[in-house]
Amino acid sequence: MDEEEIMKALVKRALGYESDEIVEEYTADENGNAVLSKRKITKRYNPPDINALRFLMEQDELSDVELSQMTDAELIKEKNRLLQLLKEKEKENENGNL
């Protein structure tokens, strides 16, 4: 896995994403072979991960202020700014992969 793939995965985790959860059940046929009898696919929403977002914020060299010194309002503003940047970056990556 290269650095770009890692950053894409980190951004995906920081923003939240949907995934498919697949559950399969097998039964034995008359010859004793396993045969798929039931398959259930469930959409699962994975919410944004605050630790991934925090890591991205710490990697952001634009801010000279240490996070522990920021007020709650400043942290929320910074979080929203970074989320917007991440969404823009994700759109750029999607458009580049088409």
N, CA, C and O atoms as CSV, one atom per row, in Angstrom:
chain,resi,resn,atom,element,x,y,z
A,1,MET,N,N,0.846,-1.169,0.000
A,1,MET,CA,C,0.000,0.000,0.000
A,1,MET,C,C,0.897,1.239,0.000
A,1,MET,O,O,1.781,1.373,0.846
A,2,ASP,N,N,0.663,2.138,-0.951
A,2,ASP,CA,C,1.493,3.334,-0.989
A,2,ASP,C,C,0.854,4.463,-0.170
A,2,ASP,O,O,-0.264,4.331,0.328
A,3,GLU,N,N,1.577,5.554,-0.045
A,3,GLU,CA,C,1.134,6.661,0.810
A,3,GLU,C,C,-0.190,7.270,0.341
A,3,GLU,O,O,-1.019,7.662,1.163
A,4,GLU,N,N,-0.387,7.351,-0.976
A,4,GLU,CA,C,-1.627,7.922,-1.512
A,4,GLU,C,C,-2.835,7.062,-1.141
A,4,GLU,O,O,-3.885,7.591,-0.777
A,5,GLU,N,N,-2.691,5.747,-1.231
A,5,GLU,CA,C,-3.784,4.849,-0.855
A,5,GLU,C,C,-4.098,4.950,0.627
A,5,GLU,O,O,-5.260,4.896,1.030
A,6,ILE,N,N,-3.063,5.097,1.428
A,6,ILE,CA,C,-3.264,5.245,2.875
A,6,ILE,C,C,-4.022,6.531,3.176
A,6,ILE,O,O,-4.941,6.537,3.996
A,7,MET,N,N,-3.639,7.620,2.513
A,7,MET,CA,C,-4.329,8.899,2.739
A,7,MET,C,C,-5.785,8.820,2.287
A,7,MET,O,O,-6.664,9.364,2.955
A,8,LYS,N,N,-6.057,8.145,1.154
A,8,LYS,CA,C,-7.436,7.982,0.684
A,8,LYS,C,C,-8.264,7.221,1.717
A,8,LYS,O,O,-9.399,7.592,2.016
A,9,ALA,N,N,-7.681,6.153,2.258
A,9,ALA,CA,C,-8.384,5.355,3.267
A,9,ALA,C,C,-8.623,6.170,4.532
A,9,ALA,O,O,-9.681,6.062,5.152
A,10,LEU,N,N,-7.647,6.980,4.913
A,10,LEU,CA,C,-7.775,7.819,6.098
A,10,LEU,C,C,-8.859,8.877,5.909
A,10,LEU,O,O,-9.651,9.129,6.817
A,11,VAL,N,N,-8.892,9.491,4.733
A,11,VAL,CA,C,-9.919,10.488,4.430
A,11,VAL,C,C,-11.296,9.831,4.442
A,11,VAL,O,O,-12.248,10.382,4.995
A,12,LYS,N,N,-11.396,8.659,3.834
A,12,LYS,CA,C,-12.672,7.928,3.809
A,12,LYS,C,C,-13.159,7.663,5.229
A,12,LYS,O,O,-14.334,7.857,5.541
A,13,ARG,N,N,-12.256,7.223,6.073
A,13,ARG,CA,C,-12.615,6.927,7.465
A,13,ARG,C,C,-12.978,8.199,8.231
A,13,ARG,O,O,-13.887,8.181,9.060
A,14,ALA,N,N,-12.283,9.293,7.965
A,14,ALA,CA,C,-12.568,10.555,8.650
A,14,ALA,C,C,-13.928,11.117,8.250
A,14,ALA,O,O,-14.593,11.760,9.062
A,15,LEU,N,N,-14.351,10.882,6.998
A,15,LEU,CA,C,-15.622,11.406,6.513
A,15,LEU,C,C,-16.806,10.493,6.792
A,15,LEU,O,O,-17.951,10.946,6.811
A,16,GLY,N,N,-16.535,9.204,7.009
A,16,GLY,CA,C,-17.608,8.227,7.153
A,16,GLY,C,C,-17.911,7.631,5.787
A,16,GLY,O,O,-17.685,8.274,4.762
A,17,TYR,N,N,-18.424,6.398,5.772
A,17,TYR,CA,C,-18.675,5.718,4.507
A,17,TYR,C,C,-19.670,4.582,4.712
A,17,TYR,O,O,-19.945,4.161,5.835
A,18,GLU,N,N,-20.204,4.095,3.581
A,18,GLU,CA,C,-21.096,2.945,3.605
A,18,GLU,C,C,-20.347,1.717,3.121
A,18,GLU,O,O,-19.467,1.813,2.266
A,19,SER,N,N,-20.697,0.571,3.666
A,19,SER,CA,C,-20.114,-0.684,3.220
A,19,SER,C,C,-21.195,-1.757,3.217
A,19,SER,O,O,-22.241,-1.605,3.848
A,20,ASP,N,N,-20.927,-2.844,2.498
A,20,ASP,CA,C,-21.846,-3.977,2.462
A,20,ASP,C,C,-21.368,-5.034,3.442
A,20,ASP,O,O,-20.193,-5.400,3.467
A,21,GLU,N,N,-22.299,-5.514,4.244
A,21,GLU,CA,C,-22.009,-6.621,5.153
A,21,GLU,C,C,-22.727,-7.844,4.591
A,21,GLU,O,O,-23.950,-7.837,4.447
A,22,ILE,N,N,-21.971,-8.890,4.273
A,22,ILE,CA,C,-22.537,-10.077,3.629
A,22,ILE,C,C,-22.501,-11.256,4.586
A,22,ILE,O,O,-21.462,-11.584,5.159
A,23,VAL,N,N,-23.672,-11.894,4.749
A,23,VAL,CA,C,-23.783,-13.093,5.579
A,23,VAL,C,C,-24.310,-14.208,4.676
A,23,VAL,O,O,-25.357,-14.067,4.045
A,24,GLU,N,N,-23.571,-15.316,4.624
A,24,GLU,CA,C,-23.957,-16.445,3.780
A,24,GLU,C,C,-24.154,-17.695,4.635
A,24,GLU,O,O,-23.402,-17.950,5.576
A,25,GLU,N,N,-25.183,-18.466,4.286
A,25,GLU,CA,C,-25.435,-19.739,4.957
A,25,GLU,C,C,-25.349,-20.855,3.925
A,25,GLU,O,O,-25.845,-20.731,2.805
A,26,TYR,N,N,-24.715,-21.935,4.323
A,26,TYR,CA,C,-24.544,-23.076,3.426
A,26,TYR,C,C,-25.220,-24.305,4.027
A,26,TYR,O,O,-25.266,-24.481,5.244
A,27,THR,N,N,-25.742,-25.147,3.141
A,27,THR,CA,C,-26.275,-26.447,3.539
A,27,THR,C,C,-25.590,-27.509,2.692
A,27,THR,O,O,-24.975,-27.200,1.672
A,28,ALA,N,N,-25.700,-28.745,3.115
A,28,ALA,CA,C,-25.104,-29.850,2.367
A,28,ALA,C,C,-26.138,-30.444,1.416
A,28,ALA,O,O,-27.290,-30.657,1.793
A,29,ASP,N,N,-25.714,-30.710,0.171
A,29,ASP,CA,C,-26.611,-31.378,-0.777
A,29,ASP,C,C,-26.556,-32.890,-0.558
A,29,ASP,O,O,-25.917,-33.356,0.386
A,30,GLU,N,N,-27.212,-33.648,-1.414
A,30,GLU,CA,C,-27.273,-35.096,-1.239
A,30,GLU,C,C,-25.909,-35.783,-1.329
A,30,GLU,O,O,-25.751,-36.905,-0.847
A,31,ASN,N,N,-24.925,-35.122,-1.941
A,31,ASN,CA,C,-23.569,-35.676,-2.049
A,31,ASN,C,C,-22.643,-35.175,-0.944
A,31,ASN,O,O,-21.462,-35.521,-0.912
A,32,GLY,N,N,-23.177,-34.370,-0.051
A,32,GLY,CA,C,-22.367,-33.845,1.035
A,32,GLY,C,C,-21.587,-32.590,0.691
A,32,GLY,O,O,-20.773,-32.128,1.492
A,33,ASN,N,N,-21.824,-32.031,-0.494
A,33,ASN,CA,C,-21.148,-30.794,-0.909
A,33,ASN,C,C,-21.850,-29.578,-0.321
A,33,ASN,O,O,-23.075,-29.559,-0.201
A,34,ALA,N,N,-21.086,-28.584,0.036
A,34,ALA,CA,C,-21.661,-27.338,0.570
A,34,ALA,C,C,-22.301,-26.546,-0.565
A,34,ALA,O,O,-21.689,-26.314,-1.607
A,35,VAL,N,N,-23.545,-26.139,-0.339
A,35,VAL,CA,C,-24.299,-25.370,-1.326
A,35,VAL,C,C,-24.828,-24.115,-0.641
A,35,VAL,O,O,-25.390,-24.177,0.453
A,36,LEU,N,N,-24.642,-22.986,-1.295
A,36,LEU,CA,C,-25.148,-21.718,-0.759
A,36,LEU,C,C,-26.667,-21.775,-0.716
A,36,LEU,O,O,-27.314,-21.982,-1.742
A,37,SER,N,N,-27.240,-21.590,0.479
A,37,SER,CA,C,-28.693,-21.660,0.607
A,37,SER,C,C,-29.315,-20.307,0.922
A,37,SER,O,O,-30.491,-20.075,0.642
A,38,LYS,N,N,-28.529,-19.427,1.497
A,38,LYS,CA,C,-29.079,-18.134,1.901
A,38,LYS,C,C,-27.958,-17.098,1.891
A,38,LYS,O,O,-26.851,-17.358,2.363
A,39,ARG,N,N,-28.262,-15.923,1.349
A,39,ARG,CA,C,-27.289,-14.835,1.327
A,39,ARG,C,C,-28.007,-13.539,1.666
A,39,ARG,O,O,-29.024,-13.196,1.063
A,40,LYS,N,N,-27.464,-12.833,2.634
A,40,LYS,CA,C,-28.073,-11.575,3.075
A,40,LYS,C,C,-27.022,-10.471,2.972
A,40,LYS,O,O,-25.929,-10.579,3.527
A,41,ILE,N,N,-27.377,-9.409,2.249
A,41,ILE,CA,C,-26.478,-8.261,2.113
A,41,ILE,C,C,-27.136,-7.075,2.810
A,41,ILE,O,O,-28.266,-6.694,2.501
A,42,THR,N,N,-26.404,-6.507,3.752
A,42,THR,CA,C,-26.909,-5.377,4.527
A,42,THR,C,C,-25.987,-4.192,4.323
A,42,THR,O,O,-24.768,-4.315,4.435
A,43,LYS,N,N,-26.583,-3.030,4.018
A,43,LYS,CA,C,-25.797,-1.798,3.936
A,43,LYS,C,C,-25.492,-1.346,5.355
A,43,LYS,O,O,-26.370,-1.310,6.217
A,44,ARG,N,N,-24.247,-1.007,5.577
A,44,ARG,CA,C,-23.817,-0.569,6.904
A,44,ARG,C,C,-23.166,0.798,6.778
A,44,ARG,O,O,-22.280,0.997,5.947
A,45,TYR,N,N,-23.606,1.736,7.604
A,45,TYR,CA,C,-22.999,3.064,7.612
A,45,TYR,C,C,-21.951,3.116,8.708
A,45,TYR,O,O,-22.241,2.839,9.871
A,46,ASN,N,N,-20.736,3.471,8.333
A,46,ASN,CA,C,-19.638,3.635,9.273
A,46,ASN,C,C,-19.471,5.135,9.501
A,46,ASN,O,O,-19.048,5.844,8.588
A,47,PRO,N,N,-19.786,5.630,10.679
A,47,PRO,CA,C,-19.752,7.074,10.923
A,47,PRO,C,C,-18.324,7.622,10.879
A,47,PRO,O,O,-17.360,6.862,10.973
A,48,PRO,N,N,-18.195,8.939,10.735
A,48,PRO,CA,C,-16.862,9.552,10.739
A,48,PRO,C,C,-16.092,9.167,11.999
A,48,PRO,O,O,-16.654,9.076,13.090
A,49,ASP,N,N,-14.811,8.947,11.822
A,49,ASP,CA,C,-13.933,8.542,12.913
A,49,ASP,C,C,-13.165,9.765,13.406
A,49,ASP,O,O,-12.370,10.349,12.669
A,50,ILE,N,N,-13.408,10.142,14.647
A,50,ILE,CA,C,-12.785,11.332,15.212
A,50,ILE,C,C,-11.267,11.186,15.303
A,50,ILE,O,O,-10.548,12.175,15.167
A,51,ASN,N,N,-10.772,9.979,15.529
A,51,ASN,CA,C,-9.323,9.783,15.603
A,51,ASN,C,C,-8.655,9.997,14.248
A,51,ASN,O,O,-7.561,10.557,14.174
A,52,ALA,N,N,-9.309,9.554,13.182
A,52,ALA,CA,C,-8.771,9.789,11.846
A,52,ALA,C,C,-8.775,11.284,11.537
A,52,ALA,O,O,-7.821,11.812,10.966
A,53,LEU,N,N,-9.850,11.953,11.915
A,53,LEU,CA,C,-9.927,13.397,11.702
A,53,LEU,C,C,-8.863,14.116,12.523
A,53,LEU,O,O,-8.214,15.038,12.030
A,54,ARG,N,N,-8.687,13.703,13.756
A,54,ARG,CA,C,-7.672,14.322,14.623
A,54,ARG,C,C,-6.276,14.145,14.015
A,54,ARG,O,O,-5.472,15.078,14.010
A,55,PHE,N,N,-5.998,12.948,13.506
A,55,PHE,CA,C,-4.705,12.699,12.881
A,55,PHE,C,C,-4.492,13.624,11.681
A,55,PHE,O,O,-3.412,14.188,11.502
A,56,LEU,N,N,-5.542,13.770,10.858
A,56,LEU,CA,C,-5.424,14.660,9.701
A,56,LEU,C,C,-5.217,16.104,10.130
A,56,LEU,O,O,-4.464,16.847,9.499
A,57,MET,N,N,-5.888,16.496,11.205
A,57,MET,CA,C,-5.715,17.861,11.708
A,57,MET,C,C,-4.284,18.073,12.192
A,57,MET,O,O,-3.705,19.137,11.971
A,58,GLU,N,N,-3.718,17.078,12.843
A,58,GLU,CA,C,-2.354,17.195,13.348
A,58,GLU,C,C,-1.343,17.235,12.208
A,58,GLU,O,O,-0.272,17.828,12.345
A,59,GLN,N,N,-1.680,16.607,11.085
A,59,GLN,CA,C,-0.782,16.609,9.927
A,59,GLN,C,C,-0.866,17.922,9.154
A,59,GLN,O,O,0.019,18.243,8.362
A,60,ASP,N,N,-1.929,18.670,9.390
A,60,ASP,CA,C,-2.139,19.937,8.691
A,60,ASP,C,C,-1.158,20.978,9.226
A,60,ASP,O,O,-1.256,21.384,10.384
A,61,GLU,N,N,-0.234,21.402,8.409
A,61,GLU,CA,C,0.803,22.354,8.820
A,61,GLU,C,C,0.315,23.796,8.754
A,61,GLU,O,O,1.067,24.711,9.088
A,62,LEU,N,N,-0.926,24.018,8.330
A,62,LEU,CA,C,-1.422,25.383,8.176
A,62,LEU,C,C,-1.702,26.056,9.507
A,62,LEU,O,O,-1.656,27.282,9.611
A,63,SER,N,N,-1.985,25.274,10.503
A,63,SER,CA,C,-2.361,25.833,11.795
A,63,SER,C,C,-1.150,25.895,12.718
A,63,SER,O,O,-0.501,24.878,12.963
A,64,ASP,N,N,-0.844,27.087,13.230
A,64,ASP,CA,C,0.262,27.265,14.162
A,64,ASP,C,C,-0.197,27.104,15.613
A,64,ASP,O,O,0.627,27.008,16.522
A,65,VAL,N,N,-1.509,27.075,15.823
A,65,VAL,CA,C,-2.064,26.989,17.170
A,65,VAL,C,C,-2.166,25.524,17.572
A,65,VAL,O,O,-2.660,24.700,16.802
A,66,GLU,N,N,-1.711,25.203,18.749
A,66,GLU,CA,C,-1.822,23.843,19.259
A,66,GLU,C,C,-3.295,23.552,19.581
A,66,GLU,O,O,-3.997,24.415,20.109
A,67,LEU,N,N,-3.758,22.348,19.265
A,67,LEU,CA,C,-5.161,22.003,19.446
A,67,LEU,C,C,-5.622,22.190,20.886
A,67,LEU,O,O,-6.756,22.608,21.118
A,68,SER,N,N,-4.780,21.893,21.836
A,68,SER,CA,C,-5.185,21.985,23.239
A,68,SER,C,C,-5.442,23.431,23.669
A,68,SER,O,O,-6.082,23.656,24.696
A,69,GLN,N,N,-4.962,24.405,22.912
A,69,GLN,CA,C,-5.157,25.811,23.257
A,69,GLN,C,C,-6.378,26.416,22.566
A,69,GLN,O,O,-6.732,27.566,22.828
A,70,MET,N,N,-7.019,25.652,21.691
A,70,MET,CA,C,-8.168,26.181,20.954
A,70,MET,C,C,-9.446,26.058,21.785
A,70,MET,O,O,-9.610,25.112,22.555
A,71,THR,N,N,-10.352,27.031,21.617
A,71,THR,CA,C,-11.654,26.967,22.271
A,71,THR,C,C,-12.525,25.946,21.546
A,71,THR,O,O,-12.182,25.504,20.450
A,72,ASP,N,N,-13.648,25.571,22.151
A,72,ASP,CA,C,-14.569,24.636,21.515
A,72,ASP,C,C,-15.065,25.190,20.185
A,72,ASP,O,O,-15.152,24.456,19.200
A,73,ALA,N,N,-15.389,26.470,20.152
A,73,ALA,CA,C,-15.873,27.104,18.923
A,73,ALA,C,C,-14.799,27.066,17.836
A,73,ALA,O,O,-15.105,26.817,16.671
A,74,GLU,N,N,-13.550,27.312,18.210
A,74,GLU,CA,C,-12.456,27.268,17.242
A,74,GLU,C,C,-12.234,25.848,16.725
A,74,GLU,O,O,-11.961,25.644,15.543
A,75,LEU,N,N,-12.355,24.865,17.630
A,75,LEU,CA,C,-12.206,23.470,17.214
A,75,LEU,C,C,-13.303,23.060,16.236
A,75,LEU,O,O,-13.031,22.375,15.250
A,76,ILE,N,N,-14.523,23.471,16.498
A,76,ILE,CA,C,-15.642,23.155,15.607
A,76,ILE,C,C,-15.431,23.812,14.250
A,76,ILE,O,O,-15.659,23.192,13.211
A,77,LYS,N,N,-14.999,25.058,14.261
A,77,LYS,CA,C,-14.744,25.780,13.012
A,77,LYS,C,C,-13.633,25.089,12.221
A,77,LYS,O,O,-13.750,24.920,11.008
A,78,GLU,N,N,-12.566,24.694,12.895
A,78,GLU,CA,C,-11.449,24.006,12.250
A,78,GLU,C,C,-11.877,22.645,11.725
A,78,GLU,O,O,-11.476,22.246,10.632
A,79,LYS,N,N,-12.692,21.927,12.500
A,79,LYS,CA,C,-13.197,20.625,12.064
A,79,LYS,C,C,-14.017,20.775,10.785
A,79,LYS,O,O,-13.847,20.005,9.840
A,80,ASN,N,N,-14.903,21.765,10.759
A,80,ASN,CA,C,-15.733,21.975,9.574
A,80,ASN,C,C,-14.891,22.369,8.362
A,80,ASN,O,O,-15.170,21.943,7.241
A,81,ARG,N,N,-13.869,23.177,8.587
A,81,ARG,CA,C,-12.978,23.590,7.498
A,81,ARG,C,C,-12.263,22.362,6.922
A,81,ARG,O,O,-12.186,22.187,5.706
A,82,LEU,N,N,-11.748,21.526,7.810
A,82,LEU,CA,C,-11.028,20.336,7.350
A,82,LEU,C,C,-11.958,19.331,6.680
A,82,LEU,O,O,-11.574,18.700,5.695
A,83,LEU,N,N,-13.168,19.175,7.195
A,83,LEU,CA,C,-14.126,18.279,6.551
A,83,LEU,C,C,-14.433,18.750,5.136
A,83,LEU,O,O,-14.540,17.940,4.215
A,84,GLN,N,N,-14.574,20.063,4.966
A,84,GLN,CA,C,-14.821,20.613,3.632
A,84,GLN,C,C,-13.637,20.337,2.707
A,84,GLN,O,O,-13.824,19.958,1.551
A,85,LEU,N,N,-12.418,20.529,3.219
A,85,LEU,CA,C,-11.224,20.234,2.427
A,85,LEU,C,C,-11.166,18.750,2.047
A,85,LEU,O,O,-10.814,18.402,0.920
A,86,LEU,N,N,-11.515,17.888,2.997
A,86,LEU,CA,C,-11.508,16.455,2.728
A,86,LEU,C,C,-12.527,16.081,1.659
A,86,LEU,O,O,-12.238,15.266,0.782
A,87,LYS,N,N,-13.717,16.673,1.729
A,87,LYS,CA,C,-14.749,16.390,0.730
A,87,LYS,C,C,-14.297,16.846,-0.654
A,87,LYS,O,O,-14.513,16.148,-1.645
A,88,GLU,N,N,-13.670,18.018,-0.717
A,88,GLU,CA,C,-13.161,18.511,-1.996
A,88,GLU,C,C,-12.080,17.588,-2.538
A,88,GLU,O,O,-12.051,17.293,-3.733
A,89,LYS,N,N,-11.195,17.135,-1.664
A,89,LYS,CA,C,-10.116,16.230,-2.064
A,89,LYS,C,C,-10.690,14.905,-2.548
A,89,LYS,O,O,-10.210,14.334,-3.528
A,90,GLU,N,N,-11.716,14.419,-1.860
A,90,GLU,CA,C,-12.355,13.162,-2.251
A,90,GLU,C,C,-12.998,13.294,-3.631
A,90,GLU,O,O,-12.904,12.377,-4.447
A,91,LYS,N,N,-13.654,14.436,-3.900
A,91,LYS,CA,C,-14.257,14.665,-5.218
A,91,LYS,C,C,-13.185,14.723,-6.300
A,91,LYS,O,O,-13.364,14.177,-7.389
A,92,GLU,N,N,-12.072,15.385,-5.996
A,92,GLU,CA,C,-10.955,15.441,-6.952
A,92,GLU,C,C,-10.450,14.039,-7.272
A,92,GLU,O,O,-10.192,13.714,-8.432
A,93,ASN,N,N,-10.311,13.212,-6.242
A,93,ASN,CA,C,-9.837,11.844,-6.441
A,93,ASN,C,C,-10.826,11.031,-7.264
A,93,ASN,O,O,-10.424,10.246,-8.123
A,94,GLU,N,N,-12.131,11.217,-7.002
A,94,GLU,CA,C,-13.147,10.484,-7.761
A,94,GLU,C,C,-13.129,10.921,-9.216
A,94,GLU,O,O,-13.222,10.078,-10.108
A,95,ASN,N,N,-13.013,12.218,-9.480
A,95,ASN,CA,C,-12.992,12.723,-10.839
A,95,ASN,C,C,-11.735,12.289,-11.570
A,95,ASN,O,O,-11.767,12.065,-12.780
A,96,GLY,N,N,-10.636,12.167,-10.856
A,96,GLY,CA,C,-9.380,11.736,-11.458
A,96,GLY,C,C,-9.364,10.269,-11.787
A,96,GLY,O,O,-8.613,9.832,-12.659
A,97,ASN,N,N,-10.204,9.484,-11.084
A,97,ASN,CA,C,-10.231,8.033,-11.296
A,97,ASN,C,C,-11.224,7.608,-12.353
A,97,ASN,O,O,-11.307,6.424,-12.679
A,98,LEU,N,N,-11.990,8.560,-12.904
A,98,LEU,CA,C,-12.998,8.197,-13.915
A,98,LEU,C,C,-12.379,7.908,-15.247
A,98,LEU,O,O,-13.088,7.590,-16.201
